[in-house]
Amino acid sequence: MVQGRKMKMILLLILQIVMAATAANVTYDHRALVIDGKRKVLISGSIHYPRSTPEMWPDLIQKSKDGGLDVIETYVFWSGHEPEKNKYNFEGRYDLVKFVKLVEEAGLYVHLRIGPYVCAEWNYGGFPVWLHFVPGIKFRTDNEPFKEEMQRFTTKIVDLMKQEKLYASQGGPIILSQIENEYGNINSAYGTAAKSYIKWSASMALSLDTGVPWNMCQQADAPDPMINTCNGFYCDQFTPNSNNKPKMWTENWSGWFLGFGDPSPYRPVEDLAFAVARFYQRGGTFQNYYMYHGGTNFDRTSGGPLISTSYDYDAPIDEYGLLRQPKWGHLRDLHKAIKLCEDALIATDPTITSLGSNLEAAVYKTSSGSCAAFLANVGTKSDATVTFNGKSYHLPAWSVSILPDCKNVAFNTAKINSATESTAFTRQSLKPDGGSSAELGSQWSYIKEPTGISKSDAFLKPGLLEQINTTADKSDYLWYSLRMDIKGDETFLDEGSKAVLHIESLGQVVYAFINGKLAGSGHGKQKISLDIPINLVAGKNTIDLLSVTVGLANYGAFFDLVGAGITGPVTLKSAKGGSSIDLASQQWTYQVGLKGEDSGLATVESSEWVSKSPLPTKQPLIWYKTTFDAPSGSEPVAIDFTGTGKGIAWVNGQSIGRYWPTSIAGNGGCTDSCDYRGSYRANKCLKNCGKPSQTLYHVPRSWLKPSGNTLVLFEEMGGDPTQISFGTKQTGSNLCLMVSQSHPPPVDTWTSDSKISNRNITRPVLSLKCPVSTQVISSIKFASFGTPQGTCGSFTHGHCNSSRSLSLVQKACIGSRSCNIEVSTRVFGEPCRGVVKSLAVEASCS
C-alpha cells in the first residue's frame, strides 16, 4: 500500500513537471500577444463547432492550417450546452472539449469566445430560452438574476477547460478568451447600468483565473486589463483604448449571412485581402476571419429571424468543407507574405508616410536590419505608379503591395495567383438499381397533421398570446383556434361576397384555416398584416391560425424582448364594409407544437404512416417519409428541395434544418460583376436575385449509412416531395486563371529564413493544379497570352494574342495534375509591344 502511494506520488510529480515544461505564459504589450516572452503575429479564423460535425472537424482544421492560420476562433453556444437549466450537453456537435483538442493536435491555438451572448445569427443570440423565464431577469445589464446565471455558465465552461488542461497556462491551446460580445454597439440603451455591468463582467471573468488574457470586442471602455478589439469589414483605423494594448481584429467579415427571401451576398477576395493587409500595415498583429468556415444551421438553431439554414458566409472554406477558390488560395498567399514580415512587424511600430494622394507607405525597420514595407493605394478609381526607396512600383487602385525586404514585392492584394475552381451539384440515383427520384416517390408514405387543436394539452385563454412566452420555443408552431357561431341573417354570409379576416402578427409566418381549409397565408420578419377573403357558413365555424417562427431575434438592445406570433388586432369584417367583429378579445384555444412532433414522427417508428397511392401532394400540413441509399463516393451530400414548399427535414433522426425553397429573393441589387474597389458593405455584392434564397441543404456524410436511410419531412405549406433530389457537391472539374506580367512572382519563391526572394524565379507564373489527387488536366478550353478579356468561364481573345498560346499550355499541362507556366515573352514570344500582357487559361480536370 505504501509503495503504491509512493508510485502515484511519483507519477503525479512527473505529470506536474511535464505540464510545467509545456505550459505557456501568455501576456500582451502594445504591439502584440506575447507567448513565452515572444511577440506573435497571428492569423485566425472562425469555425463554429456546432455548425459542422465532429467527423468534419479534423479536415476543416487541417485546411485552415494549410491556409496559413495560427488560431481557430469559436463562440461557445450556451443554448446548445444547457438546453434545460442544469441539464448539460457536451456530446456530438457540442463536444467542445473534443473540438479544442483537435485544434491542439493540429498545432494551432484557440481563441475561446465564451460570451455567453454570441449573436452569431444564432437562435436567441445563443441564450437558452429558459433564461427568459427566470424571475426578475433582465438580459445584459446590471441585474442580479442575469449576472448569477451568466457567471454560473461562464464558470462551468472555464472549469471544464481547466479540468481538461486546455488553457495555454496549463499546456493547452487556448491563448485568449472573450467575455460579452459587441455590447458597445448597444450599451447606450441600457443607461448607467451598462457601465457597471461591463465592469462586473470584466471582474468576474478575471476572477476565474484562466492564466491567459481576456478580450471584449466592440467595447471602447473595456476596463483594464481587458483588451478591447475591433469587429467590422475594415479595422485599419481602429485604436485600442490604451497604449499598453495590442491592435486586434476579432471579426473580419469574410462575406455576409444569407436570409430567407434575400439574394446571396459575397465579398470579393481582392477587397478582403486589401482589408487584412491594411490592418497589418497600420500596426495590427492579430486578425480573425469571421467566418473561415461558416457551416450549417442544423435543427432550429438559425436566428435572425429568417436566417437561412445555410451559414456559408462566402467563407474561404464553404458550407460543405470544400475550398472556395480563389478566395482560400489568395488569402493563403497573403498570410505567407505577412509572415515573411513578422520579425520586423513585432519589433517596432510602423513609420507611415504619404506617397501622394490616396497613396501611403508603412515601413517597419529595426536596428538589427530587418525591414518590411507595405505600399497602399486607397483610391477607388485609378492605378498609380509610386517611387519608394528609389524604385518604381505599380499599385492598382484599392490595393496593398507587401515588400518583406523593403525592396521586392512578394504580394499584391489585387493580383490573384490562385485559380478559380468550379463547383457543381451532381445528382445521383438513390437506389442500387438506378431508380430516379420519381421512382423514389413511389416509396413515400405520409401522415396528415390535424388542422387546429388535436392534443390533450391544449388550453383556453381569453385574448391573443405572444408566441415565445407561450411556447418557450419548444416548437416553431403555435395554433390559435376560435369557434364562432354565425347567424343566417348576418352580413358575413351575403351572397356574392366574402367576409374578410384581418390578421396582424409579429412574425414570421401565418396560415389561416377556415373550417379546416387553408384560406390564406403570409410571412414577414417583424410585422405581418393580412386581409384574407373567407367563406363562412351559417352556424358553427372554426378559425384556426397557425403561427410559425423562423428563428428568434439574436441582435440589438433588448432583442430578448422582441416578440413573435399573432398579437392582433384580428377582426372579421363584412365584405360590404358594414359590421365587423373584434376577434382578438375572444376566448381562444391554444396548442403548442404539432401532434406529429409529440408523436416523434421524425425519430420514432409509427404505425400511422400511410403507404397507399395516390400520395397527397401540394397540400399543407403533411408529414412525409421515404428511404434512400446514400449517393456513392465520398463527396459532400445535399438535398435539392425544389418542388416542396416550406418545412423541417430529418435524415436518420437528425434535423438538417428548416427548408424553404419557395422563399424567393427580390429582383433588385444584383449585378453581373462586383467591383472590389471601394468600401464593402453587406448589400454591395449580391447574386441570385429573383431566385430561391436556398434550394440545396447539407446532409453530413457521417449521418448516412450506405443504404436504408430514412428521410422525414414536415411540409407545412404544401409541395411535392417526389420532386426533390439528392446529389453530391463536387469541385475542380474546371480551373481558370489570368496572370499578368505585372503580377509578382509566386510568394512561395521567398524563403522564410533569409527573406530574400529565390532569384531563380523572377517572373510571374501561372499555376494550375487539379484539387483531387486522382485527377489530371485533360483539356485546355482556352489559352491566350496577350490582351485576353473577360472572367473565368467567359474568356475571349483581345486585340493581340500569341499564336503559340494554346499549344504551349497544352504541352505544359495536359496529362499532369499540376503545371506552372512562366508569364513572359521569353516563353510565348512578343505578340504586341508596348503593353502589359496577360496569360489567361481555362482547363478541365478529369
Secondary structure, DSSP 8 states (H G I E B T S, - for coil): -HHHHHHHHHHHHHHHHHHHHH---EEE-SS-EEETTEEE-EEEEEE-GGGS-TTTHHHHHHHHHHTT-SEEEEE--HHHH-SBTTB---SGGG-HHHHHHHHHHTT-EEEEEEES---TTBGGGG--GGGGGSTT--TTSS-HHHHHHHHHHHHHHHHHHHHTT-BGGGTSSEEEEEES-SGGGTGGGGTHHHHHHHHHHHHHHHHT--SS-EEEET-TT--TTSEEEEEES--TT---SSTTS--EEEEEESS---BTTS-EE---HHHHHHHHHHHHHTT--EEEEEEEE--B--TT-B-BTTB-SB--TT-SB-TTS-B-TTHHHHHHHHHHHHHHTHHHHHHS--EEEEEETTEEEEEEE-TTS-EEEEEEE--SS--EEEEETTEEEEE-TTEEEEETTSSS--EETT---S-EEEEEEEE--SSTT---HHHHHTT-EEEE--SS--STT-EEEES---HHHHHTTS-SEEEEEEEEEE-TTSGGG-TT--EEEEEEESSEEEEEEETTEEEEEEEESS-EEEEEEE---SEEEEEEEEEE-SS-B-SSTTGGG---S--S-EEEE-TTS--EEE-TTSEEEEEES-HHHHTTTTTS--TT-B--SS---S-SSEEEEEEE---SSSS-EEEE-TT--SEEEEETTEEEEEE-TT-B--SSS--SS---SS---TTTSEE-TTSBS--EEEE-GGG--SS-EEEEEEESS---GGG-EEEEEEEEEEEEEEEETTS---GGGB-TTT--B-TT--S-EEEEE-SSTT--EEEEEEEEEES-BS-TT--B--S-B-TTHHHHHHHHHTTSSEEEEE-SHHHH--SSTTS--EEEEEEEE-
